Amino acid sequence: MNTDRRPIGCSLPRRSFLVGCAGLAAAALLPGGRAFAAARSDSLRIQRLAWAGIRLQLPGATLFIDPLVNANEWGTALADPLIPVDDAIGDAYVLVTHAHGDHFDAGAVAAALGGGGVLAYPAGMTPKVPDGARARPSTPWEPQLLGDFTATAVPASDGYGDLQVSWVVSAGGRRIFHGGDTLWHGHWWRIGRQFGPFDAAFLPVNGARFGWRKPVSGLPGVLTPEQAVAAATILGARRLVPIHYGVSGMDEYVEVDDPVGQLRKAARGLPIAIQPTAPGHWVDLQAEG
């Protein structure tokens, strides 16, 4: 809502105008943000990028989350094509979930914000901010107004205990959740109560086990497919778009077998649409199956 302009209908009697504004304010606070229903539901498009990245596209603004273009990060272990991010339309924003190189790719951030813009990141992280861009350290649960987007960092749990957040983003009458590479934690219920339901949850699904830090736990440091479905259920997500999978041939980073197949099996009989989307393709927010 543009608070810099007087609303249409300012010729109404003052009492009627104030009552109408009060009604809108109350609707904006309803659980699930039902006030968004009046907005155009087709004004937001979402493209899946490589690995865990996505692009949220409005007619005059672009927001990226965890974009990755660095071919050296995973090398030949990741089969995903790397999608360019230097073509932002309108105002540009980048959100990152944490500092690991497969989620904070400094080159991708610089490309996305080549014409200026905002880099938002977890408070306490100290990323390199591209020249001409603005830094926005973000505290969990505090909404950030980024032009026509509203982004809120929410708690996440990193497999190594490093600083990490997930992101809730609202725009164009839609609300999405991006999980970074979080593992299971106890904040799902509060996130779901405060922000749900979601049109789409972009969740890691590969249940990866790490061998780089010793002693090795042997436990997954990323959501498994079953845990991703449980998280999506608690969040009230209408659809689950899997991200953060597709690495193979490594000794120290091992995914579960057939994560998408396991995801479909875990979601069988549940009111959650599983929508695998190849990098470079756009998520269909209208589809329910």
C-alpha positions as CSV (number, residue, x, y, z in Angstrom):
1,M,0.0,0.0,0.0
2,N,1.4,3.4,-1.0
3,T,1.2,5.5,2.1
4,D,2.7,8.5,0.2
5,R,-0.6,9.3,-1.6
6,R,-4.1,10.1,-0.5
7,P,-6.3,7.1,-1.2
8,I,-8.9,7.1,-3.9
9,G,-12.2,8.1,-2.5
10,C,-10.8,10.9,-0.3
11,S,-13.9,12.9,-1.0
12,L,-15.9,10.6,1.3
13,P,-17.1,12.1,4.6
14,R,-14.3,11.9,7.1
15,R,-16.2,9.5,9.4
16,S,-16.9,7.1,6.5
17,F,-13.3,7.3,5.3
18,L,-11.9,6.6,8.8
19,V,-14.3,3.6,9.3
20,G,-13.2,2.2,6.0
21,C,-9.5,2.6,6.9
22,A,-10.1,0.9,10.2
23,G,-11.7,-2.0,8.4
24,L,-8.8,-2.4,6.1
25,A,-6.3,-2.2,9.0
26,A,-8.2,-4.9,10.8
27,A,-8.3,-7.1,7.7
28,A,-4.6,-6.8,7.3
29,L,-4.1,-8.3,10.7
30,L,-6.3,-11.3,10.1
31,P,-4.5,-14.7,10.4
32,G,-3.2,-15.8,7.0
33,G,-3.3,-12.2,5.7
34,R,-6.7,-12.6,4.0
35,A,-6.6,-8.9,3.1
36,F,-4.3,-10.0,0.3
37,A,-7.2,-11.7,-1.4
38,A,-8.2,-8.4,-3.0
39,A,-4.9,-8.1,-4.8
40,R,-4.2,-9.5,-8.2
41,S,-3.2,-13.1,-7.6
42,D,-1.4,-13.4,-11.0
43,S,0.9,-10.5,-10.5
44,L,3.7,-12.5,-8.8
45,R,5.7,-15.1,-10.8
46,I,8.4,-17.3,-9.3
47,Q,11.3,-18.9,-11.1
48,R,13.4,-21.7,-9.7
49,L,17.1,-21.0,-10.0
50,A,20.0,-23.4,-9.5
51,W,20.3,-25.4,-6.2
52,A,18.3,-23.5,-3.5
53,G,17.8,-20.2,-5.4
54,I,14.5,-18.6,-6.6
55,R,13.5,-15.4,-8.3
56,L,10.3,-13.6,-7.4
57,Q,9.1,-11.4,-10.2
58,L,6.6,-8.5,-10.1
59,P,5.9,-6.3,-13.1
60,G,8.3,-3.6,-11.8
61,A,10.6,-5.4,-9.2
62,T,12.7,-8.5,-8.8
63,L,13.6,-10.3,-5.6
64,F,16.2,-13.1,-5.4
65,I,16.7,-15.6,-2.6
66,D,20.0,-17.5,-2.4
67,P,21.0,-17.1,-6.0
68,L,23.9,-19.2,-7.2
69,V,26.0,-18.7,-10.4
70,N,29.4,-19.9,-9.2
71,A,30.2,-23.0,-11.1
72,N,33.1,-23.8,-8.8
73,E,30.9,-24.2,-5.7
74,W,29.7,-27.7,-6.5
75,G,31.7,-28.4,-9.7
76,T,30.4,-31.4,-11.6
77,A,28.6,-32.8,-8.5
78,L,25.6,-30.6,-9.2
79,A,23.8,-31.1,-12.5
80,D,21.6,-28.0,-12.2
81,P,22.2,-25.4,-15.0
82,L,23.3,-22.1,-13.5
83,I,20.6,-19.5,-14.3
84,P,21.9,-15.9,-14.9
85,V,20.6,-13.3,-12.4
86,D,22.0,-10.1,-14.1
87,D,18.7,-9.3,-15.7
88,A,16.6,-8.0,-12.9
89,I,13.5,-6.0,-13.9
90,G,12.9,-2.8,-12.0
91,D,13.9,-2.5,-8.4
92,A,16.2,-5.3,-7.3
93,Y,16.5,-7.1,-4.0
94,V,18.5,-10.1,-2.8
95,L,17.8,-12.1,0.4
96,V,20.3,-14.6,1.7
97,T,19.7,-17.2,4.3
98,H,23.2,-17.7,5.6
99,A,26.9,-17.3,4.7
100,H,27.8,-20.7,3.2
101,G,29.0,-20.3,-0.4
102,D,26.2,-22.3,-1.9
103,H,23.7,-19.8,-0.5
104,F,25.6,-16.6,-0.3
105,D,27.4,-16.4,-3.7
106,A,29.0,-12.9,-3.7
107,G,29.2,-13.0,-7.5
108,A,25.6,-13.7,-7.9
109,V,24.6,-11.0,-5.5
110,A,26.8,-8.5,-7.4
111,A,25.3,-9.5,-10.7
112,A,21.7,-9.2,-9.3
113,L,22.4,-5.8,-7.8
114,G,24.5,-4.5,-10.6
115,G,22.1,-1.5,-11.0
116,G,21.8,-1.0,-7.2
117,G,19.3,-2.3,-4.8
118,V,19.1,-3.9,-1.4
119,L,20.9,-7.0,0.1
120,A,19.0,-8.3,3.1
121,Y,20.7,-10.9,5.4
122,P,20.5,-12.3,8.9
123,A,21.6,-9.8,11.6
124,G,25.0,-10.8,12.7
125,M,26.2,-11.9,9.3
126,T,28.8,-9.6,7.6
127,P,28.5,-10.1,3.9
128,K,30.3,-8.1,1.2
129,V,27.7,-5.6,-0.1
130,P,28.2,-4.7,-3.8
131,D,29.0,-1.1,-4.6
132,G,25.9,1.0,-5.1
133,A,23.7,-1.5,-3.1
134,R,22.3,-1.0,0.4
135,A,22.7,-3.4,3.3
136,R,19.7,-4.5,5.3
137,P,20.6,-6.7,8.3
138,S,17.4,-8.4,9.4
139,T,16.4,-9.6,12.8
140,P,14.0,-12.6,13.0
141,W,10.3,-11.8,13.2
142,E,10.8,-8.1,12.1
143,P,9.2,-7.5,8.6
144,Q,11.3,-5.6,6.1
145,L,9.5,-3.4,3.6
146,L,11.3,-3.8,0.3
147,G,9.4,-1.8,-2.2
148,D,6.4,-4.0,-3.2
149,F,7.8,-6.9,-1.3
150,T,7.5,-7.6,2.4
151,A,10.2,-10.0,3.7
152,T,10.5,-11.4,7.2
153,A,13.4,-13.5,8.5
154,V,12.3,-16.3,10.7
155,P,14.3,-18.9,12.7
156,A,16.1,-21.8,11.0
157,S,18.6,-24.3,12.1
158,D,21.8,-24.9,10.3
159,G,23.4,-28.4,10.1
160,Y,26.6,-27.0,11.6
161,G,25.0,-24.6,14.0
162,D,26.0,-21.6,12.0
163,L,23.8,-18.5,11.8
164,Q,20.9,-19.0,9.4
165,V,17.3,-17.8,8.8
166,S,14.5,-18.8,6.5
167,W,12.4,-16.1,4.7
168,V,8.7,-15.4,4.5
169,V,7.9,-13.1,1.5
170,S,4.6,-11.5,0.6
171,A,3.9,-9.8,-2.7
172,G,1.3,-9.6,-5.4
173,G,-1.4,-11.2,-3.2
174,R,0.8,-14.3,-2.6
175,R,2.9,-15.5,0.4
176,I,5.8,-17.9,0.1
177,F,8.3,-19.6,2.5
178,H,11.9,-20.2,1.6
179,G,13.8,-22.6,3.9
180,G,17.4,-22.2,2.8
181,D,19.0,-25.5,3.9
182,T,17.4,-25.7,7.3
183,L,17.0,-29.0,9.2
184,W,14.1,-29.8,11.5
185,H,13.4,-27.5,14.4
186,G,10.7,-26.4,16.8
187,H,9.8,-23.0,15.2
188,W,7.5,-24.4,12.5
189,W,4.4,-24.1,14.5
190,R,4.9,-20.4,15.4
191,I,5.8,-19.6,11.8
192,G,2.7,-21.3,10.6
193,R,0.5,-19.6,13.1
194,Q,1.9,-16.1,12.5
195,F,2.3,-16.2,8.7
196,G,0.4,-19.2,7.3
197,P,-1.1,-20.4,5.1
198,F,1.4,-20.2,2.3
199,D,0.8,-20.4,-1.4
200,A,4.1,-22.2,-1.7
201,A,6.9,-23.5,0.5
202,F,10.3,-23.9,-1.1
203,L,12.0,-26.4,1.1
204,P,15.3,-28.4,1.1
205,V,14.6,-32.1,0.7
206,N,17.9,-34.0,0.3
207,G,18.4,-35.1,3.9
208,A,22.2,-34.7,3.3
209,R,24.7,-36.3,5.7
210,F,28.0,-34.4,6.0
211,G,31.4,-35.9,6.6
212,W,33.5,-32.8,6.6
213,R,33.4,-32.2,10.4
214,K,34.6,-34.8,12.8
215,P,33.4,-36.8,14.6
216,V,30.7,-37.6,12.0
217,S,27.2,-37.7,13.3
218,G,25.7,-39.9,10.6
219,L,22.5,-37.9,11.0
220,P,20.9,-35.6,8.3
221,G,21.9,-32.0,8.5
222,V,19.1,-30.9,6.1
223,L,15.4,-31.7,6.0
224,T,14.6,-35.2,4.7
225,P,11.7,-35.6,2.3
226,E,9.5,-36.8,5.2
227,Q,10.5,-33.8,7.4
228,A,9.9,-31.4,4.5
229,V,6.3,-32.7,4.1
230,A,5.8,-32.4,7.9
231,A,7.1,-28.8,7.8
232,A,4.9,-27.9,4.9
233,T,1.9,-29.4,6.7
234,I,2.5,-27.3,9.8
235,L,3.1,-24.2,7.7
236,G,-0.2,-24.6,5.9
237,A,1.5,-24.7,2.5
238,R,-0.7,-25.4,-0.4
239,R,2.2,-26.7,-2.5
240,L,5.7,-27.8,-1.8
241,V,8.4,-27.0,-4.3
242,P,11.6,-29.0,-3.6
243,I,14.9,-27.2,-3.6
244,H,18.5,-28.0,-2.5
245,Y,18.9,-31.5,-4.1
246,G,20.7,-33.0,-7.0
247,V,24.3,-33.4,-5.8
248,S,26.0,-36.8,-6.5
249,G,29.3,-38.4,-6.6
250,M,30.7,-36.9,-3.4
251,D,32.2,-38.9,-0.4
252,E,31.6,-36.2,2.2
253,Y,28.1,-35.1,1.1
254,V,25.6,-37.8,0.6
255,E,21.9,-37.2,-0.3
256,V,19.0,-39.6,0.4
257,D,18.1,-41.7,-2.6
258,D,15.4,-40.3,-5.0
259,P,14.4,-37.3,-2.8
260,V,11.6,-36.3,-5.1
261,G,10.2,-39.8,-5.2
262,Q,10.4,-40.0,-1.4
263,L,8.7,-36.6,-1.2
264,R,5.7,-37.8,-3.3
265,K,5.4,-40.9,-1.2
266,A,5.4,-38.9,2.1
267,A,2.8,-36.5,0.8
268,R,0.4,-39.2,-0.5
269,G,-3.1,-38.6,0.8
270,L,-2.2,-35.1,2.1
271,P,-3.7,-31.8,0.8
272,I,-0.2,-30.7,-0.4
273,A,0.7,-30.4,-4.1
274,I,4.2,-31.5,-4.8
275,Q,5.6,-29.4,-7.6
276,P,9.2,-30.3,-8.7
277,T,10.4,-27.5,-10.9
278,A,13.5,-27.6,-13.0
279,P,16.0,-24.7,-12.7
280,G,15.1,-22.0,-15.1
281,H,11.4,-22.9,-15.2
282,W,8.6,-21.0,-13.5
283,V,6.4,-22.3,-10.7
284,D,2.8,-22.5,-11.6
285,L,1.0,-21.0,-8.6
286,Q,-2.4,-21.9,-10.0
287,A,-1.8,-25.7,-10.2
288,E,-3.0,-27.8,-7.3
289,G,-1.8,-31.2,-8.4
